[in-house]
């Protein structure tokens, strides 16, 4: 990459698109946003405490009610109601465990690693609030990023939380962040999904009821605990990782009312023709769908998903068929290879889309893709097979004329983007973006602070 524009695209920009509810005296953002006052700098304990962190919170019951009324959903991808999940762990009996899940397996997403590197105290505060609600006395921070692990250790030393917290590192894979894989790894096994039931809220770490919560979800719990008057606003904003051709990737915080078109414009992909949604979980959408807001319910009603909040825009030079083929190739390579249906199914979707992209597909390929997109979801131990099948189905739904054209003749855009002979389809296009740099600006001596007031 030699051009100035290409070099710019190698670094991820951080910029909020959510207007703050109010301003701090220094002009920084107040506690209603996850990005915070300085998203490009590490927030230490002194700064976090000075802006109200680790402060007096509502009672556990009142906090749970605030989360429920605000409609906070998990930010790991599934979007499950947070209050329902917390209550299920609380009510399951035993000795609950809470886990901050920072292993973001979706390609193209950087929000969780940035959050742990930049605002570890916000996550630990949220973990302590979740422990108070569930009655947990033991917690874990689960991640694969060494830089994030270092920042969390530093934060734990600066301001020990009111529960025992252990860091568990794993290898970065697509399936390692799936909640049963998280439990399995913390218990000393491989980070691979397990068949359900039981689910972690019933029987998780050490066979105890376990809350596995995405780190952004926990960050929003901490914000709502500090500003219950802004709970709905906090619950209805989300971090997103936006990428597209030519312009730099963008990590941003947006309200659910923001449309895909507004996000494409903010990221710089003003000529986008399509988008790959939710990391790989939301499939493909065409430009006419860009008027949709990123509200999870509106997206689900349109047949797509917010997922982890990663969106890759496709420009005029990008063929959606190649995008789908690369996504399927990535997923097939990341299969845990535990479920025969996943190994066979993801491989078949990968091969069919590859044939469609290279111009060797027949009408039977379209028929097979339609059958797999309808019949494969829900048959694996995790969501990987669902993502592969969903990608194929979304291509057929959003771009039927384009599929017709690929069956009739080879595609010039696909040919231009083809990998070298013998290379995996995803070899030179890994669907990832760089994590924003977060310099360490803390003083050499850790701050000595008082114990927090929200002990469970």
Helices and strands as residue ranges (DSSP letters): H 4-8, E 13-14, H 45-50, H 60-70, H 82-90, E 97-101, H 111-118, H 120-134, E 138-143, H 146-158, E 164-169, H 179-186, G 205-207, E 210-214, H 215-226, G 228-230, H 231-235, E 237-243, E 250-255, H 260-267, E 274-277, E 283-286, G 287-291, H 296-301, E 310-314, H 320-334, H 340-358, H 363-375, H 384-398, H 400-408, H 412-416
